[in-house]
Amino acid sequence: MDLSLLTQAAPLTAIVCLVYTATRFELPEKIIRSALVMYGKTMVFLVSAWCLLYWVSG
């Protein structure tokens, strides 16, 4: 299993979430809170999709 993709997905997802929320809000507290929520939801989805694909392929 190639873990390089997994180690790159987490920081890239965090950066995308932060930049996206920074374009929508102005208050730093709101930006960070929204980015963390979006990051959590995105990572849950990505891990679920990865587990499903791993299960289907096995």
mmCIF file as Biopython writes it, N, C-alpha, C and O atoms, coordinates in Angstrom:
data_model
#
loop_
_atom_site.group_PDB
_atom_site.id
_atom_site.type_symbol
_atom_site.label_atom_id
_atom_site.label_alt_id
_atom_site.label_comp_id
_atom_site.label_asym_id
_atom_site.label_entity_id
_atom_site.label_seq_id
_atom_site.pdbx_PDB_ins_code
_atom_site.Cartn_x
_atom_site.Cartn_y
_atom_site.Cartn_z
_atom_site.occupancy
_atom_site.B_iso_or_equiv
_atom_site.auth_seq_id
_atom_site.auth_asym_id
_atom_site.pdbx_PDB_model_num
ATOM 1   N N  . MET A ? 1  ? 0.838   -1.173 0.000  1.0 0.0 1  A 1 
ATOM 2   C CA . MET A ? 1  ? 0.000   0.000  0.000  1.0 0.0 1  A 1 
ATOM 3   C C  . MET A ? 1  ? 0.886   1.241  0.000  1.0 0.0 1  A 1 
ATOM 4   O O  . MET A ? 1  ? 1.847   1.335  0.764  1.0 0.0 1  A 1 
ATOM 5   N N  . ASP A ? 2  ? 0.554   2.173  -0.853 1.0 0.0 2  A 1 
ATOM 6   C CA . ASP A ? 2  ? 1.333   3.397  -0.985 1.0 0.0 2  A 1 
ATOM 7   C C  . ASP A ? 2  ? 0.793   4.452  -0.035 1.0 0.0 2  A 1 
ATOM 8   O O  . ASP A ? 2  ? -0.305  4.971  -0.239 1.0 0.0 2  A 1 
ATOM 9   N N  . LEU A ? 3  ? 1.559   4.774  1.004  1.0 0.0 3  A 1 
ATOM 10  C CA . LEU A ? 3  ? 1.107   5.745  1.991  1.0 0.0 3  A 1 
ATOM 11  C C  . LEU A ? 3  ? 1.460   7.181  1.625  1.0 0.0 3  A 1 
ATOM 12  O O  . LEU A ? 3  ? 1.030   8.108  2.312  1.0 0.0 3  A 1 
ATOM 13  N N  . SER A ? 4  ? 2.226   7.388  0.570  1.0 0.0 4  A 1 
ATOM 14  C CA . SER A ? 4  ? 2.604   8.756  0.218  1.0 0.0 4  A 1 
ATOM 15  C C  . SER A ? 4  ? 1.386   9.580  -0.174 1.0 0.0 4  A 1 
ATOM 16  O O  . SER A ? 4  ? 1.327   10.774 0.120  1.0 0.0 4  A 1 
ATOM 17  N N  . LEU A ? 5  ? 0.427   8.964  -0.825 1.0 0.0 5  A 1 
ATOM 18  C CA . LEU A ? 5  ? -0.792  9.676  -1.196 1.0 0.0 5  A 1 
ATOM 19  C C  . LEU A ? 5  ? -1.593  10.060 0.045  1.0 0.0 5  A 1 
ATOM 20  O O  . LEU A ? 5  ? -2.155  11.153 0.113  1.0 0.0 5  A 1 
ATOM 21  N N  . LEU A ? 6  ? -1.644  9.155  1.027  1.0 0.0 6  A 1 
ATOM 22  C CA . LEU A ? 6  ? -2.372  9.446  2.258  1.0 0.0 6  A 1 
ATOM 23  C C  . LEU A ? 6  ? -1.700  10.534 3.073  1.0 0.0 6  A 1 
ATOM 24  O O  . LEU A ? 6  ? -2.380  11.355 3.688  1.0 0.0 6  A 1 
ATOM 25  N N  . THR A ? 7  ? -0.369  10.553 3.087  1.0 0.0 7  A 1 
ATOM 26  C CA . THR A ? 7  ? 0.331   11.579 3.852  1.0 0.0 7  A 1 
ATOM 27  C C  . THR A ? 7  ? 0.245   12.942 3.179  1.0 0.0 7  A 1 
ATOM 28  O O  . THR A ? 7  ? 0.415   13.967 3.840  1.0 0.0 7  A 1 
ATOM 29  N N  . GLN A ? 8  ? -0.011  12.969 1.900  1.0 0.0 8  A 1 
ATOM 30  C CA . GLN A ? 8  ? -0.170  14.246 1.203  1.0 0.0 8  A 1 
ATOM 31  C C  . GLN A ? 8  ? -1.612  14.727 1.209  1.0 0.0 8  A 1 
ATOM 32  O O  . GLN A ? 8  ? -1.858  15.925 1.074  1.0 0.0 8  A 1 
ATOM 33  N N  . ALA A ? 9  ? -2.567  13.825 1.362  1.0 0.0 9  A 1 
ATOM 34  C CA . ALA A ? 9  ? -3.979  14.196 1.300  1.0 0.0 9  A 1 
ATOM 35  C C  . ALA A ? 9  ? -4.412  15.034 2.503  1.0 0.0 9  A 1 
ATOM 36  O O  . ALA A ? 9  ? -5.183  15.979 2.343  1.0 0.0 9  A 1 
ATOM 37  N N  . ALA A ? 10 ? -3.937  14.710 3.687  1.0 0.0 10 A 1 
ATOM 38  C CA . ALA A ? 10 ? -4.366  15.424 4.896  1.0 0.0 10 A 1 
ATOM 39  C C  . ALA A ? 10 ? -3.935  16.893 4.888  1.0 0.0 10 A 1 
ATOM 40  O O  . ALA A ? 10 ? -4.785  17.760 5.092  1.0 0.0 10 A 1 
ATOM 41  N N  . PRO A ? 11 ? -2.653  17.215 4.663  1.0 0.0 11 A 1 
ATOM 42  C CA . PRO A ? 11 ? -2.276  18.631 4.645  1.0 0.0 11 A 1 
ATOM 43  C C  . PRO A ? 11 ? -2.898  19.395 3.475  1.0 0.0 11 A 1 
ATOM 44  O O  . PRO A ? 11 ? -3.266  20.561 3.617  1.0 0.0 11 A 1 
ATOM 45  N N  . LEU A ? 12 ? -3.013  18.743 2.331  1.0 0.0 12 A 1 
ATOM 46  C CA . LEU A ? 12 ? -3.622  19.405 1.181  1.0 0.0 12 A 1 
ATOM 47  C C  . LEU A ? 12 ? -5.089  19.718 1.445  1.0 0.0 12 A 1 
ATOM 48  O O  . LEU A ? 12 ? -5.576  20.785 1.073  1.0 0.0 12 A 1 
ATOM 49  N N  . THR A ? 13 ? -5.786  18.799 2.079  1.0 0.0 13 A 1 
ATOM 50  C CA . THR A ? 13 ? -7.182  19.025 2.427  1.0 0.0 13 A 1 
ATOM 51  C C  . THR A ? 13 ? -7.305  20.174 3.416  1.0 0.0 13 A 1 
ATOM 52  O O  . THR A ? 13 ? -8.209  21.001 3.295  1.0 0.0 13 A 1 
ATOM 53  N N  . ALA A ? 14 ? -6.411  20.237 4.389  1.0 0.0 14 A 1 
ATOM 54  C CA . ALA A ? 14 ? -6.435  21.326 5.370  1.0 0.0 14 A 1 
ATOM 55  C C  . ALA A ? 14 ? -6.214  22.675 4.693  1.0 0.0 14 A 1 
ATOM 56  O O  . ALA A ? 14 ? -6.888  23.650 5.025  1.0 0.0 14 A 1 
ATOM 57  N N  . ILE A ? 15 ? -5.290  22.737 3.761  1.0 0.0 15 A 1 
ATOM 58  C CA . ILE A ? 15 ? -5.010  23.993 3.057  1.0 0.0 15 A 1 
ATOM 59  C C  . ILE A ? 15 ? -6.199  24.421 2.212  1.0 0.0 15 A 1 
ATOM 60  O O  . ILE A ? 15 ? -6.570  25.595 2.210  1.0 0.0 15 A 1 
ATOM 61  N N  . VAL A ? 16 ? -6.794  23.486 1.500  1.0 0.0 16 A 1 
ATOM 62  C CA . VAL A ? 16 ? -7.957  23.814 0.664  1.0 0.0 16 A 1 
ATOM 63  C C  . VAL A ? 16 ? -9.110  24.313 1.518  1.0 0.0 16 A 1 
ATOM 64  O O  . VAL A ? 16 ? -9.764  25.294 1.163  1.0 0.0 16 A 1 
ATOM 65  N N  . CYS A ? 17 ? -9.366  23.652 2.637  1.0 0.0 17 A 1 
ATOM 66  C CA . CYS A ? 17 ? -10.451 24.079 3.528  1.0 0.0 17 A 1 
ATOM 67  C C  . CYS A ? 17 ? -10.187 25.470 4.090  1.0 0.0 17 A 1 
ATOM 68  O O  . CYS A ? 17 ? -11.100 26.293 4.161  1.0 0.0 17 A 1 
ATOM 69  N N  . LEU A ? 18 ? -8.962  25.737 4.484  1.0 0.0 18 A 1 
ATOM 70  C CA . LEU A ? 18 ? -8.622  27.043 5.041  1.0 0.0 18 A 1 
ATOM 71  C C  . LEU A ? 18 ? -8.753  28.147 4.004  1.0 0.0 18 A 1 
ATOM 72  O O  . LEU A ? 18 ? -9.311  29.205 4.297  1.0 0.0 18 A 1 
ATOM 73  N N  . VAL A ? 19 ? -8.255  27.923 2.811  1.0 0.0 19 A 1 
ATOM 74  C CA . VAL A ? 19 ? -8.338  28.938 1.756  1.0 0.0 19 A 1 
ATOM 75  C C  . VAL A ? 19 ? -9.792  29.167 1.346  1.0 0.0 19 A 1 
ATOM 76  O O  . VAL A ? 19 ? -10.205 30.307 1.136  1.0 0.0 19 A 1 
ATOM 77  N N  . TYR A ? 20 ? -10.560 28.096 1.232  1.0 0.0 20 A 1 
ATOM 78  C CA . TYR A ? 20 ? -11.960 28.238 0.840  1.0 0.0 20 A 1 
ATOM 79  C C  . TYR A ? 20 ? -12.743 29.042 1.866  1.0 0.0 20 A 1 
ATOM 80  O O  . TYR A ? 20 ? -13.502 29.939 1.497  1.0 0.0 20 A 1 
ATOM 81  N N  . THR A ? 21 ? -12.570 28.735 3.156  1.0 0.0 21 A 1 
ATOM 82  C CA . THR A ? 21 ? -13.318 29.479 4.166  1.0 0.0 21 A 1 
ATOM 83  C C  . THR A ? 21 ? -12.800 30.904 4.311  1.0 0.0 21 A 1 
ATOM 84  O O  . THR A ? 21 ? -13.563 31.798 4.677  1.0 0.0 21 A 1 
ATOM 85  N N  . ALA A ? 22 ? -11.536 31.134 4.037  1.0 0.0 22 A 1 
ATOM 86  C CA . ALA A ? 22 ? -10.998 32.493 4.120  1.0 0.0 22 A 1 
ATOM 87  C C  . ALA A ? 22 ? -11.581 33.393 3.040  1.0 0.0 22 A 1 
ATOM 88  O O  . ALA A ? 22 ? -11.630 34.612 3.210  1.0 0.0 22 A 1 
ATOM 89  N N  . THR A ? 23 ? -12.020 32.809 1.936  1.0 0.0 23 A 1 
ATOM 90  C CA . THR A ? 23 ? -12.632 33.625 0.888  1.0 0.0 23 A 1 
ATOM 91  C C  . THR A ? 23 ? -14.094 33.933 1.198  1.0 0.0 23 A 1 
ATOM 92  O O  . THR A ? 23 ? -14.689 34.803 0.562  1.0 0.0 23 A 1 
ATOM 93  N N  . ARG A ? 24 ? -14.679 33.227 2.171  1.0 0.0 24 A 1 
ATOM 94  C CA . ARG A ? 24 ? -16.092 33.419 2.483  1.0 0.0 24 A 1 
ATOM 95  C C  . ARG A ? 24 ? -16.317 34.279 3.715  1.0 0.0 24 A 1 
ATOM 96  O O  . ARG A ? 24 ? -17.352 34.938 3.813  1.0 0.0 24 A 1 
ATOM 97  N N  . PHE A ? 25 ? -15.383 34.294 4.656  1.0 0.0 25 A 1 
ATOM 98  C CA . PHE A ? 25 ? -15.564 35.012 5.919  1.0 0.0 25 A 1 
ATOM 99  C C  . PHE A ? 25 ? -14.408 35.973 6.150  1.0 0.0 25 A 1 
ATOM 100 O O  . PHE A ? 25 ? -13.350 35.851 5.532  1.0 0.0 25 A 1 
ATOM 101 N N  . GLU A ? 26 ? -14.625 36.941 7.055  1.0 0.0 26 A 1 
ATOM 102 C CA . GLU A ? 26 ? -13.586 37.917 7.356  1.0 0.0 26 A 1 
ATOM 103 C C  . GLU A ? 26 ? -13.003 37.762 8.751  1.0 0.0 26 A 1 
ATOM 104 O O  . GLU A ? 26 ? -11.832 38.080 8.962  1.0 0.0 26 A 1 
ATOM 105 N N  . LEU A ? 27 ? -13.784 37.285 9.703  1.0 0.0 27 A 1 
ATOM 106 C CA . LEU A ? 27 ? -13.300 37.149 11.067 1.0 0.0 27 A 1 
ATOM 107 C C  . LEU A ? 27 ? -12.420 35.907 11.207 1.0 0.0 27 A 1 
ATOM 108 O O  . LEU A ? 27 ? -12.825 34.816 10.806 1.0 0.0 27 A 1 
ATOM 109 N N  . PRO A ? 28 ? -11.219 36.062 11.774 1.0 0.0 28 A 1 
ATOM 110 C CA . PRO A ? 28 ? -10.306 34.918 11.909 1.0 0.0 28 A 1 
ATOM 111 C C  . PRO A ? 28 ? -10.903 33.749 12.702 1.0 0.0 28 A 1 
ATOM 112 O O  . PRO A ? 28 ? -10.666 32.589 12.367 1.0 0.0 28 A 1 
ATOM 113 N N  . GLU A ? 29 ? -11.680 34.053 13.757 1.0 0.0 29 A 1 
ATOM 114 C CA . GLU A ? 29 ? -12.283 32.981 14.549 1.0 0.0 29 A 1 
ATOM 115 C C  . GLU A ? 29 ? -13.265 32.171 13.714 1.0 0.0 29 A 1 
ATOM 116 O O  . GLU A ? 29 ? -13.298 30.944 13.795 1.0 0.0 29 A 1 
ATOM 117 N N  . LYS A ? 30 ? -14.061 32.867 12.913 1.0 0.0 30 A 1 
ATOM 118 C CA . LYS A ? 30 ? -15.045 32.206 12.050 1.0 0.0 30 A 1 
ATOM 119 C C  . LYS A ? 30 ? -14.335 31.389 10.966 1.0 0.0 30 A 1 
ATOM 120 O O  . LYS A ? 30 ? -14.774 30.291 10.624 1.0 0.0 30 A 1 
ATOM 121 N N  . ILE A ? 31 ? -13.246 31.923 10.433 1.0 0.0 31 A 1 
ATOM 122 C CA . ILE A ? 31 ? -12.482 31.213 9.401  1.0 0.0 31 A 1 
ATOM 123 C C  . ILE A ? 31 ? -11.929 29.911 9.949  1.0 0.0 31 A 1 
ATOM 124 O O  . ILE A ? 31 ? -12.082 28.859 9.329  1.0 0.0 31 A 1 
ATOM 125 N N  . ILE A ? 32 ? -11.290 29.977 11.103 1.0 0.0 32 A 1 
ATOM 126 C CA . ILE A ? 32 ? -10.669 28.784 11.678 1.0 0.0 32 A 1 
ATOM 127 C C  . ILE A ? 32 ? -11.720 27.758 12.076 1.0 0.0 32 A 1 
ATOM 128 O O  . ILE A ? 32 ? -11.556 26.568 11.809 1.0 0.0 32 A 1 
ATOM 129 N N  . ARG A ? 33 ? -12.809 28.211 12.717 1.0 0.0 33 A 1 
ATOM 130 C CA . ARG A ? 33 ? -13.857 27.284 13.141 1.0 0.0 33 A 1 
ATOM 131 C C  . ARG A ? 33 ? -14.485 26.581 11.939 1.0 0.0 33 A 1 
ATOM 132 O O  . ARG A ? 33 ? -14.661 25.362 11.947 1.0 0.0 33 A 1 
ATOM 133 N N  . SER A ? 34 ? -14.819 27.351 10.912 1.0 0.0 34 A 1 
ATOM 134 C CA . SER A ? 34 ? -15.443 26.773 9.726  1.0 0.0 34 A 1 
ATOM 135 C C  . SER A ? 34 ? -14.481 25.846 8.975  1.0 0.0 34 A 1 
ATOM 136 O O  . SER A ? 34 ? -14.888 24.806 8.457  1.0 0.0 34 A 1 
ATOM 137 N N  . ALA A ? 35 ? -13.214 26.231 8.922  1.0 0.0 35 A 1 
ATOM 138 C CA . ALA A ? 35 ? -12.223 25.394 8.248  1.0 0.0 35 A 1 
ATOM 139 C C  . ALA A ? 35 ? -12.036 24.061 8.981  1.0 0.0 35 A 1 
ATOM 140 O O  . ALA A ? 35 ? -11.890 23.018 8.344  1.0 0.0 35 A 1 
ATOM 141 N N  . LEU A ? 36 ? -12.041 24.096 10.303 1.0 0.0 36 A 1 
ATOM 142 C CA . LEU A ? 36 ? -11.889 22.853 11.065 1.0 0.0 36 A 1 
ATOM 143 C C  . LEU A ? 36 ? -13.088 21.928 10.879 1.0 0.0 36 A 1 
ATOM 144 O O  . LEU A ? 36 ? -12.931 20.713 10.759 1.0 0.0 36 A 1 
ATOM 145 N N  . VAL A ? 37 ? -14.281 22.508 10.856 1.0 0.0 37 A 1 
ATOM 146 C CA . VAL A ? 37 ? -15.480 21.692 10.637 1.0 0.0 37 A 1 
ATOM 147 C C  . VAL A ? 37 ? -15.452 21.088 9.240  1.0 0.0 37 A 1 
ATOM 148 O O  . VAL A ? 37 ? -15.727 19.901 9.066  1.0 0.0 37 A 1 
ATOM 149 N N  . MET A ? 38 ? -15.120 21.904 8.248  1.0 0.0 38 A 1 
ATOM 150 C CA . MET A ? 38 ? -15.054 21.410 6.874  1.0 0.0 38 A 1 
ATOM 151 C C  . MET A ? 38 ? -13.967 20.351 6.732  1.0 0.0 38 A 1 
ATOM 152 O O  . MET A ? 38 ? -14.164 19.353 6.040  1.0 0.0 38 A 1 
ATOM 153 N N  . TYR A ? 39 ? -12.829 20.558 7.376  1.0 0.0 39 A 1 
ATOM 154 C CA . TYR A ? 39 ? -11.736 19.589 7.323  1.0 0.0 39 A 1 
ATOM 155 C C  . TYR A ? 39 ? -12.170 18.253 7.928  1.0 0.0 39 A 1 
ATOM 156 O O  . TYR A ? 39 ? -11.895 17.192 7.366  1.0 0.0 39 A 1 
ATOM 157 N N  . GLY A ? 40 ? -12.836 18.310 9.056  1.0 0.0 40 A 1 
ATOM 158 C CA . GLY A ? 40 ? -13.303 17.093 9.697  1.0 0.0 40 A 1 
ATOM 159 C C  . GLY A ? 40 ? -14.280 16.321 8.822  1.0 0.0 40 A 1 
ATOM 160 O O  . GLY A ? 40 ? -14.156 15.106 8.668  1.0 0.0 40 A 1 
ATOM 161 N N  . LYS A ? 41 ? -15.242 17.019 8.254  1.0 0.0 41 A 1 
ATOM 162 C CA . LYS A ? 41 ? -16.224 16.370 7.386  1.0 0.0 41 A 1 
ATOM 163 C C  . LYS A ? 41 ? -15.558 15.783 6.143  1.0 0.0 41 A 1 
ATOM 164 O O  . LYS A ? 41 ? -15.887 14.675 5.720  1.0 0.0 41 A 1 
ATOM 165 N N  . THR A ? 42 ? -14.626 16.528 5.566  1.0 0.0 42 A 1 
ATOM 166 C CA . THR A ? 42 ? -13.942 16.059 4.364  1.0 0.0 42 A 1 
ATOM 167 C C  . THR A ? 42 ? -13.090 14.829 4.654  1.0 0.0 42 A 1 
ATOM 168 O O  . THR A ? 42 ? -13.077 13.883 3.866  1.0 0.0 42 A 1 
ATOM 169 N N  . MET A ? 43 ? -12.379 14.838 5.778  1.0 0.0 43 A 1 
ATOM 170 C CA . MET A ? 43 ? -11.543 13.686 6.117  1.0 0.0 43 A 1 
ATOM 171 C C  . MET A ? 43 ? -12.392 12.452 6.426  1.0 0.0 43 A 1 
ATOM 172 O O  . MET A ? 43 ? -12.008 11.337 6.073  1.0 0.0 43 A 1 
ATOM 173 N N  . VAL A ? 44 ? -13.536 12.637 7.077  1.0 0.0 44 A 1 
ATOM 174 C CA . VAL A ? 44 ? -14.428 11.497 7.327  1.0 0.0 44 A 1 
ATOM 175 C C  . VAL A ? 44 ? -14.892 10.911 6.000  1.0 0.0 44 A 1 
ATOM 176 O O  . VAL A ? 44 ? -14.918 9.692  5.834  1.0 0.0 44 A 1 
ATOM 177 N N  . PHE A ? 45 ? -15.257 11.774 5.056  1.0 0.0 45 A 1 
ATOM 178 C CA . PHE A ? 45 ? -15.686 11.295 3.752  1.0 0.0 45 A 1 
ATOM 179 C C  . PHE A ? 45 ? -14.553 10.573 3.023  1.0 0.0 45 A 1 
ATOM 180 O O  . PHE A ? 45 ? -14.764 9.498  2.462  1.0 0.0 45 A 1 
ATOM 181 N N  . LEU A ? 46 ? -13.355 11.158 3.027  1.0 0.0 46 A 1 
ATOM 182 C CA . LEU A ? 46 ? -12.231 10.543 2.316  1.0 0.0 46 A 1 
ATOM 183 C C  . LEU A ? 46 ? -11.840 9.198  2.916  1.0 0.0 46 A 1 
ATOM 184 O O  . LEU A ? 46 ? -11.558 8.248  2.185  1.0 0.0 46 A 1 
ATOM 185 N N  . VAL A ? 47 ? -11.823 9.114  4.239  1.0 0.0 47 A 1 
ATOM 186 C CA . VAL A ? 47 ? -11.479 7.847  4.893  1.0 0.0 47 A 1 
ATOM 187 C C  . VAL A ? 47 ? -12.561 6.813  4.624  1.0 0.0 47 A 1 
ATOM 188 O O  . VAL A ? 47 ? -12.254 5.643  4.393  1.0 0.0 47 A 1 
ATOM 189 N N  . SER A ? 48 ? -13.818 7.226  4.651  1.0 0.0 48 A 1 
ATOM 190 C CA . SER A ? 48 ? -14.911 6.292  4.362  1.0 0.0 48 A 1 
ATOM 191 C C  . SER A ? 48 ? -14.832 5.784  2.926  1.0 0.0 48 A 1 
ATOM 192 O O  . SER A ? 48 ? -15.002 4.591  2.675  1.0 0.0 48 A 1 
ATOM 193 N N  . ALA A ? 49 ? -14.577 6.679  2.000  1.0 0.0 49 A 1 
ATOM 194 C CA . ALA A ? 49 ? -14.465 6.284  0.598  1.0 0.0 49 A 1 
ATOM 195 C C  . ALA A ? 49 ? -13.273 5.352  0.405  1.0 0.0 49 A 1 
ATOM 196 O O  . ALA A ? 49 ? -13.364 4.376  -0.339 1.0 0.0 49 A 1 
ATOM 197 N N  . TRP A ? 50 ? -12.153 5.646  1.071  1.0 0.0 50 A 1 
ATOM 198 C CA . TRP A ? 50 ? -10.971 4.797  0.948  1.0 0.0 50 A 1 
ATOM 199 C C  . TRP A ? 50 ? -11.250 3.406  1.512  1.0 0.0 50 A 1 
ATOM 200 O O  . TRP A ? 50 ? -10.875 2.400  0.909  1.0 0.0 50 A 1 
ATOM 201 N N  . CYS A ? 51 ? -11.912 3.350  2.676  1.0 0.0 51 A 1 
ATOM 202 C CA . CYS A ? 51 ? -12.246 2.042  3.267  1.0 0.0 51 A 1 
ATOM 203 C C  . CYS A ? 51 ? -13.198 1.256  2.386  1.0 0.0 51 A 1 
ATOM 204 O O  . CYS A ? 51 ? -13.039 0.045  2.229  1.0 0.0 51 A 1 
ATOM 205 N N  . LEU A ? 52 ? -14.170 1.916  1.817  1.0 0.0 52 A 1 
ATOM 206 C CA . LEU A ? 52 ? -15.112 1.241  0.924  1.0 0.0 52 A 1 
ATOM 207 C C  . LEU A ? 52 ? -14.387 0.681  -0.306 1.0 0.0 52 A 1 
ATOM 208 O O  . LEU A ? 52 ? -14.609 -0.467 -0.691 1.0 0.0 52 A 1 
ATOM 209 N N  . LEU A ? 53 ? -13.539 1.477  -0.905 1.0 0.0 53 A 1 
ATOM 210 C CA . LEU A ? 53 ? -12.793 1.010  -2.073 1.0 0.0 53 A 1 
ATOM 211 C C  . LEU A ? 53 ? -11.824 -0.108 -1.710 1.0 0.0 53 A 1 
ATOM 212 O O  . LEU A ? 53 ? -11.640 -1.042 -2.490 1.0 0.0 53 A 1 
ATOM 213 N N  . TYR A ? 54 ? -11.217 -0.027 -0.563 1.0 0.0 54 A 1 
ATOM 214 C CA . TYR A ? 54 ? -10.306 -1.081 -0.113 1.0 0.0 54 A 1 
ATOM 215 C C  . TYR A ? 54 ? -11.081 -2.378 0.103  1.0 0.0 54 A 1 
ATOM 216 O O  . TYR A ? 54 ? -10.603 -3.456 -0.251 1.0 0.0 54 A 1 
ATOM 217 N N  . TRP A ? 55 ? -12.273 -2.275 0.682  1.0 0.0 55 A 1 
ATOM 218 C CA . TRP A ? 55 ? -13.104 -3.449 0.926  1.0 0.0 55 A 1 
ATOM 219 C C  . TRP A ? 55 ? -13.583 -4.067 -0.376 1.0 0.0 55 A 1 
ATOM 220 O O  . TRP A ? 55 ? -13.599 -5.291 -0.514 1.0 0.0 55 A 1 
ATOM 221 N N  . VAL A ? 56 ? -13.976 -3.229 -1.338 1.0 0.0 56 A 1 
ATOM 222 C CA . VAL A ? 56 ? -14.464 -3.725 -2.609 1.0 0.0 56 A 1 
ATOM 223 C C  . VAL A ? 56 ? -13.340 -4.397 -3.411 1.0 0.0 56 A 1 
ATOM 224 O O  . VAL A ? 56 ? -13.570 -5.400 -4.087 1.0 0.0 56 A 1 
ATOM 225 N N  . SER A ? 57 ? -12.135 -3.843 -3.334 1.0 0.0 57 A 1 
ATOM 226 C CA . SER A ? 57 ? -11.032 -4.383 -4.117 1.0 0.0 57 A 1 
ATOM 227 C C  . SER A ? 57 ? -10.477 -5.673 -3.527 1.0 0.0 57 A 1 
ATOM 228 O O  . SER A ? 57 ? -9.818  -6.444 -4.225 1.0 0.0 57 A 1 
ATOM 229 N N  . GLY A ? 58 ? -10.743 -5.911 -2.241 1.0 0.0 58 A 1 
ATOM 230 C CA . GLY A ? 58 ? -10.156 -7.074 -1.582 1.0 0.0 58 A 1 
ATOM 231 C C  . GLY A ? 58 ? -10.994 -8.263 -1.701 1.0 0.0 58 A 1 
ATOM 232 O O  . GLY A ? 58 ? -10.633 -9.326 -1.195 1.0 0.0 58 A 1 
#
